[in-house]
């Protein structure tokens, strides 16, 4: 095991030009990361190998290990790079609800743009600069209300869990539609509709039957469904804050 295997990518300086004889490096971490993101967006994470990235860049796989020590390092760089697309102000506005809504909505936009990122979002904290920037913004929005740091972290974590779960589900519906050629409404009416009708007719599941007959949210456009759930999460956060907040 190399000494680099024991440290996070964020602690290792990027390779610089060689001082001695030999070819100078022709790539940067940013170039390699962008190539990996292109592969993941087009073909999914299973296609992201050092060999495949090297092909994308027109070089040999072994040459990339000078810049990125392992595939895990590559994944950390990829996740943090797309989090850099989350456009947030330099600091909170003072309206915590507006700030957290903005963070959640921008996170959703990036997740839909890079579906593989949402699938990896909770694998482990990457702690890259963009990840820390987003986290700092969200936590700072709840600072100053008398909450201790555990409460702030827990509430921001709850918001993140909702956002990732909702976007993951939305991406699942999109993939289902691509695979079957049926959108959600068609799938519910044509594929599961006859079975649902039997379940409702049985009378064994009254709450489920009530959902089928009365629920409005499942029929909303995706962004409205997301905001409906988000509003309830924010209401839960509000219940933990003093009334003056």
N, C-alpha and C positions, 0 to 999 in steps of 0.2 A: 504494500500500500504506500502510495506516495504521501509526502507531507501535506500536499494540497488536498488530499482526500479527507483530512481532518478539519478543514476550515470551509466556511461558506464562500461562495463565489464573490460575495460582496466584500470580503476581506483580502481578496487577492488582486494585486494590481494587474492591469491589462498588459499583455505582452507588448514590448516596445521593439523598435528596430534592433537587429543584432549588431553588436559592436565589433564582432570578429568576422572572419571569413564566412562566406556562405550567403545564401539568398536571404534577402530581407522579407519580413512578413508582408503578405499582400492583402490581408483582411483585418477587420476590426471585429470586436464582439458585436457591435451594432449591426454590421453588415451580415454577419452569420445569423444573428437573431432575426433580422428581417427576412432572410431566406427561409429560416425554419418556420416563421409565421406564415409565409406564403404557402409552404407545403401543407401546414396544418389546416389552413383555411380551405385549401382546395381538396385535400385528400384525407384529412383527419389525423389525429395524433399517432395512430399506428404507423403512418408513413414517415413520421419524423425520426429518422435515424441519422447518425453522422454520415453514413454513406450517401443517403438520399440528399442531405443538405449539401454535401460536397459536390454531388452531381449538379444541383441547382446553381452552385457557384462556379462550376467548371474546374474543380480541383480534386485532389485526392483526399480520402477520408482522414488519413493519418495527419495530414497537415492541419486539420482543424483543432486537433487536441492541443496544439500550442496555445490556442486562444480560449478554448472551452474544455475543461478537464474531463467531463462526463456528460451523459445524456441528462442526468438529474440537474447538472448545472445549466444545461441548455433549456430545460423546462422552466427553471427559476427565472432565467433571463427572458424567456418568451412571455411568461405570465406578467412579469413586471413591465415589460415593454408595452403590452396592450393596456395595462392599467394606466400607462402614461397618456392614453387617449381620453381618459376621464377628465373632462374640462371643468375645473372648479376654481372659484375665486382664491385669492391668496390667503384669505381668512374668513371666518364666519361673519355673517351679516348682522347678527344679533337676534335674528328670528330663527330659533332652533328648528322649528317645524319646516320652514322653508328650506333651510340648509340641509337637513336630513333628507327631505324629499328630493332635492336636487342631486345629492350624492346617490340615492337609490335609483333615480331615473337615469342618470348618466351611466351608472353601473349596468343597468339593464341594456342600454344602447350598445355598450361595448360587448356585453355577453352575447347579444343577438348577432353582432358583427363577427364575433370569434367564438362559435359555440363550444369549441374544445376548452376554452378558458374557464367557462362555468363548470364543466365537468371536473376540472382540476382545482377549483377555487378553494376547496376545504381539505385538500390532501395534506398540506402542512403550510404554516406561514412562510412566505418567501422573504419578507422583511427587506425587500429591495427599496430603492428610493421612492418609486412611485406608489408602491403599496403603503409605505410609511406616510407619504403625503396625503393619500386619501383617508387613511385611518386617523391621522392627526386632525384633519379638517372635521371629520365626523365627531370625534371625541371633544374637540374644542367647542363644537356647537352646544354641547351639554355642560360645559364648564361654567362655574360661577353660580350654580343653583343650589349649592350646598351638598351635592352628591359626592360620596367618596369615589376613589378611582375604580374600585371594583364594580360599583353600581354603573358608572359611566361605561366601562368596558363591556359589562354585561348587556346594557341597553343597546349599545352600538353593535354588539355581536348579534343580538336578536334581530336588529334591522338587517344586518348582512345575511343572516340565515334565511329570513323571509325573502329577500331579494334574490339570492342564489337559487332557492327552491322554486320560486315562482318563474324565474327565467328558465331554469332547467326544465320545468314542466312545459313551458311555452315552446322551447326548442324541441321537446319530445313530440308535441303536436305537429310542429312543422315537418319533422322527419317522417312522422306517420303519414302526413298528407303527401309528401313526395313519394313515399314507398307504395302507397295504396291508390293514389290519385283521388282520395276523398278528403275534403276538409272536415273540420270537427262536426259541423251540422250534418253533413252527408253521412259521416261515420256513425253518428248517434241515431240517425233516422233509418239508414239502410242496413247497417251492419248489426248494431246491437238493439235497434228499435224493437224488433219482434220479441226478443228475449226480455227486454225491459217491460214490454206490455204484459208478458206472462207474470213477471215478478209483481207488478202493480196489481194485477188481477187476483193474485193469490192472497192479498191482504196481510201477508206475514211481515212486511217491512213498512209500517206506516210512515215513518220519517223519510225513508228513501222515496216512497210514493209521493209524499208531499213535496219533496225536492223536485221530482220530475214534473209535477203539476204546476208548482208555483214559483220555483226559483228563477230569478232573472239574471243573476250574475254569470252563470255559465254561457249565456247567449250574448254577452257583451263583447265588443272588440277586445283583442288582447291587451292593448294599452289601458283600456278602462277597467278590465279585470284586475290588472296589476295595481292601478291606483286605488281601487276599492279595497283590496287587501292591505295596501300600504297605509291607507287612512286609519285602518283599525290598529295596525302596529304602532303608528304614531299616537293614537289615542291611548294605547297601553303605556307608551313612554310618558305621555302627559300625566297619567295617573301616578307616576313615580316622582313627579316634580312638584315643587311648592305651587300653590295657586297663583302666585305672582308671576310665575314663568309664562 
